[in-house]
Amino acid sequence: MSNTQKIAFIGLGIMGLPMAINLSKAGFEVTGYNRSPEKTTELVAAGGKGAGSIPEAVADADVVITMVPDSADVEAVVTGEAGVFAHAKDGALWIDNSSIRPDVAARLSLEAAAAGLRPLDAPVSGGEAGAIGGVLSIMVGGEPGDFADAEAVFNAVGKTIVLVGPAGSGQTVKAANQLIVAANIQALSEAVVFLEAYGVDTDAALTVLGGGLAGSKVLEQKGQKILERSFEPGFRLALHHKDMGIVTSAAREAGVVLPLGALVAQLVASTVASGDGALDHSGLFRGVQRLSGSAEAPAEPVAAT
């Protein structure tokens, strides 16, 4: 697909807005829709267009991208009389970059195909920084031909882009990703609490740990945020809580046991229940502090985006 294609982008939040802007910079004609109209204004300022409704946004689109928080949100924007399926043109690609339940993704792909669309479930990983830099990891479920036709779109927002199987597979891989990330952030948080209890130079400690087998993208991207107690959301804890619910539910349906996953899911839930859901998921550190009896003052409220 050439960059002359028209793209409708629905959901201009922390991740969606920079992705839409990168598509516009790549030469695509991008029309955005968001429930909060100020986000549409930001896209227009960056060279895109704004729409006042979903039907208006998707009317002439060759590609429709959805990037909204949860399964119910995706269903709300694609189904019904005012939804994507009722108004997108026949043969358009529908790329869902949201992180939702694999079974919902598979079901909606069938509904999309029945409506004449070509569906790809394509959740992303890399957080706000990856979205801004256009270097997201994208795990895609769907038909190989549709994946090939979406190549230019994916290349404008991502770096590691892999077709992982049929419809729903992208969401399954994303669930595994969220399990690994949450477990790593929890382990990093515990390590920092442990190091601080012994008065170790934590900057130096994380530098040397990052050069060994303990090194990871999580340590690289979240370590300093934890040391600085800087929890502005690149990916909100509330959303990771939702994702861990997807992991535990899907594992139960598959008949597999995830002991560490179940524990981390409860630790994420506890941190959210304590009022930290609007913080970055590195805010799991505050949960470890509470368990260790060293909790700091409640976090300043962070406006949801």
PyMOL commands that set and color helices and strands:
alter all, ss='L'
color gray80, all
select helices_A, chain A and resi 16-25+37-45+54-58+71-78+84-87+102-114+127-133+144-149+151-157+169-197+202-210+217-228+237-254+259-276+281-291
alter helices_A, ss='H'
color red, helices_A
select strands_A, chain A and resi 6-10+29-33+49-50+63-66+93-96+118-121+124-125+136-142+158-165
alter strands_A, ss='S'
color yellow, strands_A
deselect
rebuild
show_as cartoon
